[in-house]
Amino acid sequence: MREARLSDGIIVLSPLHPDDSEAHLAGEDEALVRWLSGGPGTREGVDAYIRHCQEQWDTGGPLRAFGIRVGADEQLAGTIDLRFTAEGLAPGQVNVAYGLYPSWRGRGLATRAVLLVSRYAASEGGKEAVIRVEPENAASVAVARRAGFSPGRRAHDGEGTRLDWYIRDLRIDTTREAVPRPTP
């Protein structure tokens, strides 16, 4: 399967690769652990996850994991992934999950990444993008809203954690929408 490289002229999204392990571990903080990964990363665990992501790209599996890259040297600023199948999703729904490293937060990069992967998901047959977030994760809720997602249903995951769903119809042409400008 062909790997995707997406850009809006400010950020680049490209598949995670083994060279990203160190930067990912260096960028991990308490917020990423709490809201995204559920536990601190280890070199072995991150390496195994990146190998899994590469296998998903190679085999056309349901996971599409991207690094969010910034600048001429495409420095890794965070990650964003799509899951075309996941527990609780209806056919055509695509789960979106993202996280930025602390030094890159507050610049509109997560919103840009969500908009780019939403377009990609639509091109791959997705009908609705879904961001599932704990209500206390105000930053993630704000990204979902800025990216044009609307509040949907509330549900609980397999561990009983309440998740608010934010949904965006991918069948609407989003190529002309405004993208936030980066802040210095």
Biotite code that builds the C-alpha atoms (Angstrom):
import biotite.structure as struc

atoms = struc.array([
    struc.Atom([0.000, 0.000, 0.000], chain_id="A", res_id=1, res_name="MET", atom_name="CA", element="C"),
    struc.Atom([1.202, 3.520, -0.772], chain_id="A", res_id=2, res_name="ARG", atom_name="CA", element="C"),
    struc.Atom([2.197, 5.623, 2.190], chain_id="A", res_id=3, res_name="GLU", atom_name="CA", element="C"),
    struc.Atom([0.680, 9.073, 2.403], chain_id="A", res_id=4, res_name="ALA", atom_name="CA", element="C"),
    struc.Atom([2.522, 12.358, 2.768], chain_id="A", res_id=5, res_name="ARG", atom_name="CA", element="C"),
    struc.Atom([0.155, 15.232, 3.544], chain_id="A", res_id=6, res_name="LEU", atom_name="CA", element="C"),
    struc.Atom([0.949, 18.914, 3.910], chain_id="A", res_id=7, res_name="SER", atom_name="CA", element="C"),
    struc.Atom([-0.830, 22.244, 4.199], chain_id="A", res_id=8, res_name="ASP", atom_name="CA", element="C"),
    struc.Atom([2.366, 24.254, 3.727], chain_id="A", res_id=9, res_name="GLY", atom_name="CA", element="C"),
    struc.Atom([2.924, 24.616, 7.484], chain_id="A", res_id=10, res_name="ILE", atom_name="CA", element="C"),
    struc.Atom([2.944, 21.018, 8.717], chain_id="A", res_id=11, res_name="ILE", atom_name="CA", element="C"),
    struc.Atom([3.694, 17.699, 7.084], chain_id="A", res_id=12, res_name="VAL", atom_name="CA", element="C"),
    struc.Atom([2.063, 14.436, 8.073], chain_id="A", res_id=13, res_name="LEU", atom_name="CA", element="C"),
    struc.Atom([3.974, 11.320, 7.117], chain_id="A", res_id=14, res_name="SER", atom_name="CA", element="C"),
    struc.Atom([4.027, 7.774, 8.464], chain_id="A", res_id=15, res_name="PRO", atom_name="CA", element="C"),
    struc.Atom([5.981, 7.159, 11.634], chain_id="A", res_id=16, res_name="LEU", atom_name="CA", element="C"),
    struc.Atom([9.351, 5.527, 11.059], chain_id="A", res_id=17, res_name="HIS", atom_name="CA", element="C"),
    struc.Atom([11.987, 3.958, 13.359], chain_id="A", res_id=18, res_name="PRO", atom_name="CA", element="C"),
    struc.Atom([13.986, 7.194, 13.580], chain_id="A", res_id=19, res_name="ASP", atom_name="CA", element="C"),
    struc.Atom([11.007, 8.790, 15.372], chain_id="A", res_id=20, res_name="ASP", atom_name="CA", element="C"),
    struc.Atom([11.338, 6.692, 18.549], chain_id="A", res_id=21, res_name="SER", atom_name="CA", element="C"),
    struc.Atom([13.830, 8.940, 20.316], chain_id="A", res_id=22, res_name="GLU", atom_name="CA", element="C"),
    struc.Atom([11.970, 12.166, 19.532], chain_id="A", res_id=23, res_name="ALA", atom_name="CA", element="C"),
    struc.Atom([8.701, 10.612, 20.657], chain_id="A", res_id=24, res_name="HIS", atom_name="CA", element="C"),
    struc.Atom([10.117, 9.491, 23.976], chain_id="A", res_id=25, res_name="LEU", atom_name="CA", element="C"),
    struc.Atom([11.767, 12.890, 24.522], chain_id="A", res_id=26, res_name="ALA", atom_name="CA", element="C"),
    struc.Atom([8.479, 14.672, 23.812], chain_id="A", res_id=27, res_name="GLY", atom_name="CA", element="C"),
    struc.Atom([6.281, 12.532, 26.019], chain_id="A", res_id=28, res_name="GLU", atom_name="CA", element="C"),
    struc.Atom([4.911, 14.284, 29.103], chain_id="A", res_id=29, res_name="ASP", atom_name="CA", element="C"),
    struc.Atom([2.266, 13.716, 31.746], chain_id="A", res_id=30, res_name="GLU", atom_name="CA", element="C"),
    struc.Atom([-0.536, 15.056, 29.515], chain_id="A", res_id=31, res_name="ALA", atom_name="CA", element="C"),
    struc.Atom([0.291, 12.668, 26.633], chain_id="A", res_id=32, res_name="LEU", atom_name="CA", element="C"),
    struc.Atom([0.503, 9.751, 29.025], chain_id="A", res_id=33, res_name="VAL", atom_name="CA", element="C"),
    struc.Atom([-2.812, 10.633, 30.665], chain_id="A", res_id=34, res_name="ARG", atom_name="CA", element="C"),
    struc.Atom([-4.895, 11.490, 27.609], chain_id="A", res_id=35, res_name="TRP", atom_name="CA", element="C"),
    struc.Atom([-3.352, 9.397, 24.837], chain_id="A", res_id=36, res_name="LEU", atom_name="CA", element="C"),
    struc.Atom([-1.109, 6.479, 25.710], chain_id="A", res_id=37, res_name="SER", atom_name="CA", element="C"),
    struc.Atom([-2.272, 5.449, 29.173], chain_id="A", res_id=38, res_name="GLY", atom_name="CA", element="C"),
    struc.Atom([1.255, 4.840, 30.432], chain_id="A", res_id=39, res_name="GLY", atom_name="CA", element="C"),
    struc.Atom([4.826, 6.067, 30.052], chain_id="A", res_id=40, res_name="PRO", atom_name="CA", element="C"),
    struc.Atom([6.565, 4.860, 26.931], chain_id="A", res_id=41, res_name="GLY", atom_name="CA", element="C"),
    struc.Atom([9.673, 2.712, 26.798], chain_id="A", res_id=42, res_name="THR", atom_name="CA", element="C"),
    struc.Atom([12.116, 2.451, 23.914], chain_id="A", res_id=43, res_name="ARG", atom_name="CA", element="C"),
    struc.Atom([11.065, -1.152, 23.316], chain_id="A", res_id=44, res_name="GLU", atom_name="CA", element="C"),
    struc.Atom([7.368, -0.294, 23.428], chain_id="A", res_id=45, res_name="GLY", atom_name="CA", element="C"),
    struc.Atom([7.679, 2.690, 21.087], chain_id="A", res_id=46, res_name="VAL", atom_name="CA", element="C"),
    struc.Atom([9.833, 0.703, 18.653], chain_id="A", res_id=47, res_name="ASP", atom_name="CA", element="C"),
    struc.Atom([7.250, -2.118, 18.639], chain_id="A", res_id=48, res_name="ALA", atom_name="CA", element="C"),
    struc.Atom([4.399, 0.352, 18.075], chain_id="A", res_id=49, res_name="TYR", atom_name="CA", element="C"),
    struc.Atom([6.187, 1.987, 15.153], chain_id="A", res_id=50, res_name="ILE", atom_name="CA", element="C"),
    struc.Atom([6.853, -1.453, 13.602], chain_id="A", res_id=51, res_name="ARG", atom_name="CA", element="C"),
    struc.Atom([3.139, -2.218, 13.997], chain_id="A", res_id=52, res_name="HIS", atom_name="CA", element="C"),
    struc.Atom([2.253, 1.096, 12.340], chain_id="A", res_id=53, res_name="CYS", atom_name="CA", element="C"),
    struc.Atom([4.566, 0.322, 9.418], chain_id="A", res_id=54, res_name="GLN", atom_name="CA", element="C"),
    struc.Atom([2.986, -3.128, 9.039], chain_id="A", res_id=55, res_name="GLU", atom_name="CA", element="C"),
    struc.Atom([-0.452, -1.501, 8.948], chain_id="A", res_id=56, res_name="GLN", atom_name="CA", element="C"),
    struc.Atom([0.691, 0.780, 6.102], chain_id="A", res_id=57, res_name="TRP", atom_name="CA", element="C"),
    struc.Atom([2.319, -2.146, 4.270], chain_id="A", res_id=58, res_name="ASP", atom_name="CA", element="C"),
    struc.Atom([-0.727, -4.418, 4.515], chain_id="A", res_id=59, res_name="THR", atom_name="CA", element="C"),
    struc.Atom([-3.488, -1.824, 4.162], chain_id="A", res_id=60, res_name="GLY", atom_name="CA", element="C"),
    struc.Atom([-4.630, -2.435, 7.735], chain_id="A", res_id=61, res_name="GLY", atom_name="CA", element="C"),
    struc.Atom([-7.134, -0.207, 9.545], chain_id="A", res_id=62, res_name="PRO", atom_name="CA", element="C"),
    struc.Atom([-4.522, 1.957, 11.324], chain_id="A", res_id=63, res_name="LEU", atom_name="CA", element="C"),
    struc.Atom([-2.867, 4.960, 9.656], chain_id="A", res_id=64, res_name="ARG", atom_name="CA", element="C"),
    struc.Atom([-0.380, 6.545, 12.080], chain_id="A", res_id=65, res_name="ALA", atom_name="CA", element="C"),
    struc.Atom([1.354, 9.767, 11.114], chain_id="A", res_id=66, res_name="PHE", atom_name="CA", element="C"),
    struc.Atom([4.060, 11.900, 12.616], chain_id="A", res_id=67, res_name="GLY", atom_name="CA", element="C"),
    struc.Atom([3.182, 15.593, 12.758], chain_id="A", res_id=68, res_name="ILE", atom_name="CA", element="C"),
    struc.Atom([6.271, 17.319, 11.372], chain_id="A", res_id=69, res_name="ARG", atom_name="CA", element="C"),
    struc.Atom([7.238, 20.983, 11.406], chain_id="A", res_id=70, res_name="VAL", atom_name="CA", element="C"),
    struc.Atom([9.911, 23.111, 9.763], chain_id="A", res_id=71, res_name="GLY", atom_name="CA", element="C"),
    struc.Atom([12.386, 22.575, 6.959], chain_id="A", res_id=72, res_name="ALA", atom_name="CA", element="C"),
    struc.Atom([13.924, 19.665, 8.853], chain_id="A", res_id=73, res_name="ASP", atom_name="CA", element="C"),
    struc.Atom([10.460, 18.193, 9.528], chain_id="A", res_id=74, res_name="GLU", atom_name="CA", element="C"),
    struc.Atom([11.011, 17.923, 13.255], chain_id="A", res_id=75, res_name="GLN", atom_name="CA", element="C"),
    struc.Atom([8.578, 15.540, 14.962], chain_id="A", res_id=76, res_name="LEU", atom_name="CA", element="C"),
    struc.Atom([6.077, 17.648, 16.939], chain_id="A", res_id=77, res_name="ALA", atom_name="CA", element="C"),
    struc.Atom([3.569, 14.906, 17.779], chain_id="A", res_id=78, res_name="GLY", atom_name="CA", element="C"),
    struc.Atom([1.465, 12.124, 16.323], chain_id="A", res_id=79, res_name="THR", atom_name="CA", element="C"),
    struc.Atom([-1.982, 11.658, 14.838], chain_id="A", res_id=80, res_name="ILE", atom_name="CA", element="C"),
    struc.Atom([-3.642, 8.448, 13.811], chain_id="A", res_id=81, res_name="ASP", atom_name="CA", element="C"),
    struc.Atom([-6.743, 7.210, 12.087], chain_id="A", res_id=82, res_name="LEU", atom_name="CA", element="C"),
    struc.Atom([-8.442, 3.927, 12.831], chain_id="A", res_id=83, res_name="ARG", atom_name="CA", element="C"),
    struc.Atom([-10.848, 2.856, 10.131], chain_id="A", res_id=84, res_name="PHE", atom_name="CA", element="C"),
    struc.Atom([-12.241, 0.160, 12.415], chain_id="A", res_id=85, res_name="THR", atom_name="CA", element="C"),
    struc.Atom([-12.474, 0.322, 16.193], chain_id="A", res_id=86, res_name="ALA", atom_name="CA", element="C"),
    struc.Atom([-14.792, -0.870, 18.919], chain_id="A", res_id=87, res_name="GLU", atom_name="CA", element="C"),
    struc.Atom([-17.942, 1.226, 19.023], chain_id="A", res_id=88, res_name="GLY", atom_name="CA", element="C"),
    struc.Atom([-17.578, 2.754, 15.556], chain_id="A", res_id=89, res_name="LEU", atom_name="CA", element="C"),
    struc.Atom([-20.240, 2.286, 12.915], chain_id="A", res_id=90, res_name="ALA", atom_name="CA", element="C"),
    struc.Atom([-19.256, 1.360, 9.352], chain_id="A", res_id=91, res_name="PRO", atom_name="CA", element="C"),
    struc.Atom([-17.800, 4.441, 7.654], chain_id="A", res_id=92, res_name="GLY", atom_name="CA", element="C"),
    struc.Atom([-16.753, 6.094, 10.915], chain_id="A", res_id=93, res_name="GLN", atom_name="CA", element="C"),
    struc.Atom([-13.037, 6.757, 11.430], chain_id="A", res_id=94, res_name="VAL", atom_name="CA", element="C"),
    struc.Atom([-11.484, 7.407, 14.836], chain_id="A", res_id=95, res_name="ASN", atom_name="CA", element="C"),
    struc.Atom([-9.020, 10.314, 15.068], chain_id="A", res_id=96, res_name="VAL", atom_name="CA", element="C"),
    struc.Atom([-6.494, 10.510, 17.940], chain_id="A", res_id=97, res_name="ALA", atom_name="CA", element="C"),
    struc.Atom([-3.695, 13.053, 18.285], chain_id="A", res_id=98, res_name="TYR", atom_name="CA", element="C"),
    struc.Atom([-1.131, 14.454, 20.646], chain_id="A", res_id=99, res_name="GLY", atom_name="CA", element="C"),
    struc.Atom([1.493, 17.176, 20.477], chain_id="A", res_id=100, res_name="LEU", atom_name="CA", element="C"),
    struc.Atom([4.693, 17.420, 22.481], chain_id="A", res_id=101, res_name="TYR", atom_name="CA", element="C"),
    struc.Atom([4.679, 20.275, 25.026], chain_id="A", res_id=102, res_name="PRO", atom_name="CA", element="C"),
    struc.Atom([6.906, 22.701, 23.140], chain_id="A", res_id=103, res_name="SER", atom_name="CA", element="C"),
    struc.Atom([4.587, 22.559, 20.097], chain_id="A", res_id=104, res_name="TRP", atom_name="CA", element="C"),
    struc.Atom([1.242, 23.098, 21.819], chain_id="A", res_id=105, res_name="ARG", atom_name="CA", element="C"),
    struc.Atom([-0.830, 26.252, 21.437], chain_id="A", res_id=106, res_name="GLY", atom_name="CA", element="C"),
    struc.Atom([0.152, 26.968, 17.827], chain_id="A", res_id=107, res_name="ARG", atom_name="CA", element="C"),
    struc.Atom([-2.807, 25.473, 15.966], chain_id="A", res_id=108, res_name="GLY", atom_name="CA", element="C"),
    struc.Atom([-0.773, 22.472, 14.783], chain_id="A", res_id=109, res_name="LEU", atom_name="CA", element="C"),
    struc.Atom([-3.164, 19.836, 16.141], chain_id="A", res_id=110, res_name="ALA", atom_name="CA", element="C"),
    struc.Atom([-6.095, 21.521, 14.387], chain_id="A", res_id=111, res_name="THR", atom_name="CA", element="C"),
    struc.Atom([-4.139, 21.568, 11.120], chain_id="A", res_id=112, res_name="ARG", atom_name="CA", element="C"),
    struc.Atom([-3.273, 17.889, 11.544], chain_id="A", res_id=113, res_name="ALA", atom_name="CA", element="C"),
    struc.Atom([-6.921, 16.961, 12.227], chain_id="A", res_id=114, res_name="VAL", atom_name="CA", element="C"),
    struc.Atom([-8.043, 18.831, 9.112], chain_id="A", res_id=115, res_name="LEU", atom_name="CA", element="C"),
    struc.Atom([-5.404, 17.096, 6.965], chain_id="A", res_id=116, res_name="LEU", atom_name="CA", element="C"),
    struc.Atom([-6.182, 13.588, 8.214], chain_id="A", res_id=117, res_name="VAL", atom_name="CA", element="C"),
    struc.Atom([-9.903, 14.249, 7.856], chain_id="A", res_id=118, res_name="SER", atom_name="CA", element="C"),
    struc.Atom([-9.391, 14.963, 4.152], chain_id="A", res_id=119, res_name="ARG", atom_name="CA", element="C"),
    struc.Atom([-7.236, 11.855, 3.863], chain_id="A", res_id=120, res_name="TYR", atom_name="CA", element="C"),
    struc.Atom([-9.874, 9.738, 5.652], chain_id="A", res_id=121, res_name="ALA", atom_name="CA", element="C"),
    struc.Atom([-12.532, 11.014, 3.233], chain_id="A", res_id=122, res_name="ALA", atom_name="CA", element="C"),
    struc.Atom([-10.324, 10.092, 0.266], chain_id="A", res_id=123, res_name="SER", atom_name="CA", element="C"),
    struc.Atom([-10.024, 6.578, 1.711], chain_id="A", res_id=124, res_name="GLU", atom_name="CA", element="C"),
    struc.Atom([-13.801, 6.134, 1.984], chain_id="A", res_id=125, res_name="GLY", atom_name="CA", element="C"),
    struc.Atom([-14.451, 7.464, 5.490], chain_id="A", res_id=126, res_name="GLY", atom_name="CA", element="C"),
    struc.Atom([-17.877, 9.026, 5.947], chain_id="A", res_id=127, res_name="LYS", atom_name="CA", element="C"),
    struc.Atom([-17.563, 10.477, 9.455], chain_id="A", res_id=128, res_name="GLU", atom_name="CA", element="C"),
    struc.Atom([-14.536, 11.338, 11.564], chain_id="A", res_id=129, res_name="ALA", atom_name="CA", element="C"),
    struc.Atom([-14.921, 10.774, 15.296], chain_id="A", res_id=130, res_name="VAL", atom_name="CA", element="C"),
    struc.Atom([-12.823, 12.251, 18.083], chain_id="A", res_id=131, res_name="ILE", atom_name="CA", element="C"),
    struc.Atom([-13.514, 10.530, 21.405], chain_id="A", res_id=132, res_name="ARG", atom_name="CA", element="C"),
    struc.Atom([-12.293, 12.569, 24.352], chain_id="A", res_id=133, res_name="VAL", atom_name="CA", element="C"),
    struc.Atom([-12.615, 12.662, 28.102], chain_id="A", res_id=134, res_name="GLU", atom_name="CA", element="C"),
    struc.Atom([-14.629, 15.788, 28.986], chain_id="A", res_id=135, res_name="PRO", atom_name="CA", element="C"),
    struc.Atom([-11.817, 17.045, 31.258], chain_id="A", res_id=136, res_name="GLU", atom_name="CA", element="C"),
    struc.Atom([-9.388, 17.186, 28.301], chain_id="A", res_id=137, res_name="ASN", atom_name="CA", element="C"),
    struc.Atom([-10.243, 20.775, 27.411], chain_id="A", res_id=138, res_name="ALA", atom_name="CA", element="C"),
    struc.Atom([-7.372, 21.163, 24.922], chain_id="A", res_id=139, res_name="ALA", atom_name="CA", element="C"),
    struc.Atom([-8.528, 18.191, 22.851], chain_id="A", res_id=140, res_name="SER", atom_name="CA", element="C"),
    struc.Atom([-12.136, 19.364, 22.957], chain_id="A", res_id=141, res_name="VAL", atom_name="CA", element="C"),
    struc.Atom([-10.988, 22.777, 21.684], chain_id="A", res_id=142, res_name="ALA", atom_name="CA", element="C"),
    struc.Atom([-9.087, 21.157, 18.782], chain_id="A", res_id=143, res_name="VAL", atom_name="CA", element="C"),
    struc.Atom([-12.166, 19.146, 17.807], chain_id="A", res_id=144, res_name="ALA", atom_name="CA", element="C"),
    struc.Atom([-14.359, 22.248, 17.806], chain_id="A", res_id=145, res_name="ARG", atom_name="CA", element="C"),
    struc.Atom([-11.832, 24.365, 15.854], chain_id="A", res_id=146, res_name="ARG", atom_name="CA", element="C"),
    struc.Atom([-11.617, 21.589, 13.262], chain_id="A", res_id=147, res_name="ALA", atom_name="CA", element="C"),
    struc.Atom([-15.377, 21.724, 12.698], chain_id="A", res_id=148, res_name="GLY", atom_name="CA", element="C"),
    struc.Atom([-16.435, 18.700, 14.739], chain_id="A", res_id=149, res_name="PHE", atom_name="CA", element="C"),
    struc.Atom([-19.824, 18.833, 16.474], chain_id="A", res_id=150, res_name="SER", atom_name="CA", element="C"),
    struc.Atom([-20.717, 17.280, 19.811], chain_id="A", res_id=151, res_name="PRO", atom_name="CA", element="C"),
    struc.Atom([-22.173, 13.814, 19.393], chain_id="A", res_id=152, res_name="GLY", atom_name="CA", element="C"),
    struc.Atom([-23.021, 11.145, 21.874], chain_id="A", res_id=153, res_name="ARG", atom_name="CA", element="C"),
    struc.Atom([-21.507, 10.266, 25.213], chain_id="A", res_id=154, res_name="ARG", atom_name="CA", element="C"),
    struc.Atom([-20.268, 6.759, 25.827], chain_id="A", res_id=155, res_name="ALA", atom_name="CA", element="C"),
    struc.Atom([-18.007, 4.779, 28.114], chain_id="A", res_id=156, res_name="HIS", atom_name="CA", element="C"),
    struc.Atom([-14.967, 2.854, 26.959], chain_id="A", res_id=157, res_name="ASP", atom_name="CA", element="C"),
    struc.Atom([-14.214, -0.734, 28.020], chain_id="A", res_id=158, res_name="GLY", atom_name="CA", element="C"),
    struc.Atom([-12.685, 0.518, 31.269], chain_id="A", res_id=159, res_name="GLU", atom_name="CA", element="C"),
    struc.Atom([-15.687, 2.673, 32.193], chain_id="A", res_id=160, res_name="GLY", atom_name="CA", element="C"),
    struc.Atom([-14.125, 6.023, 31.275], chain_id="A", res_id=161, res_name="THR", atom_name="CA", element="C"),
    struc.Atom([-16.678, 8.524, 29.995], chain_id="A", res_id=162, res_name="ARG", atom_name="CA", element="C"),
    struc.Atom([-15.913, 9.784, 26.502], chain_id="A", res_id=163, res_name="LEU", atom_name="CA", element="C"),
    struc.Atom([-17.631, 12.606, 24.665], chain_id="A", res_id=164, res_name="ASP", atom_name="CA", element="C"),
    struc.Atom([-17.786, 12.073, 20.916], chain_id="A", res_id=165, res_name="TRP", atom_name="CA", element="C"),
    struc.Atom([-17.155, 14.880, 18.459], chain_id="A", res_id=166, res_name="TYR", atom_name="CA", element="C"),
    struc.Atom([-18.217, 14.081, 14.897], chain_id="A", res_id=167, res_name="ILE", atom_name="CA", element="C"),
    struc.Atom([-17.511, 15.591, 11.509], chain_id="A", res_id=168, res_name="ARG", atom_name="CA", element="C"),
    struc.Atom([-19.214, 14.614, 8.264], chain_id="A", res_id=169, res_name="ASP", atom_name="CA", element="C"),
    struc.Atom([-16.412, 13.800, 5.810], chain_id="A", res_id=170, res_name="LEU", atom_name="CA", element="C"),
    struc.Atom([-18.702, 13.902, 2.792], chain_id="A", res_id=171, res_name="ARG", atom_name="CA", element="C"),
    struc.Atom([-18.700, 17.704, 2.904], chain_id="A", res_id=172, res_name="ILE", atom_name="CA", element="C"),
    struc.Atom([-15.976, 19.331, 0.780], chain_id="A", res_id=173, res_name="ASP", atom_name="CA", element="C"),
    struc.Atom([-13.426, 20.761, 3.205], chain_id="A", res_id=174, res_name="THR", atom_name="CA", element="C"),
    struc.Atom([-10.774, 21.867, 0.721], chain_id="A", res_id=175, res_name="THR", atom_name="CA", element="C"),
    struc.Atom([-11.636, 25.555, 1.056], chain_id="A", res_id=176, res_name="ARG", atom_name="CA", element="C"),
    struc.Atom([-11.958, 25.804, 4.806], chain_id="A", res_id=177, res_name="GLU", atom_name="CA", element="C"),
    struc.Atom([-9.838, 28.204, 6.769], chain_id="A", res_id=178, res_name="ALA", atom_name="CA", element="C"),
    struc.Atom([-6.889, 26.750, 8.612], chain_id="A", res_id=179, res_name="VAL", atom_name="CA", element="C"),
    struc.Atom([-5.573, 28.529, 11.695], chain_id="A", res_id=180, res_name="PRO", atom_name="CA", element="C"),
    struc.Atom([-2.431, 30.554, 11.265], chain_id="A", res_id=181, res_name="ARG", atom_name="CA", element="C"),
    struc.Atom([0.556, 29.478, 13.356], chain_id="A", res_id=182, res_name="PRO", atom_name="CA", element="C"),
    struc.Atom([1.558, 31.706, 16.207], chain_id="A", res_id=183, res_name="THR", atom_name="CA", element="C"),
    struc.Atom([5.203, 32.641, 16.678], chain_id="A", res_id=184, res_name="PRO", atom_name="CA", element="C"),
])
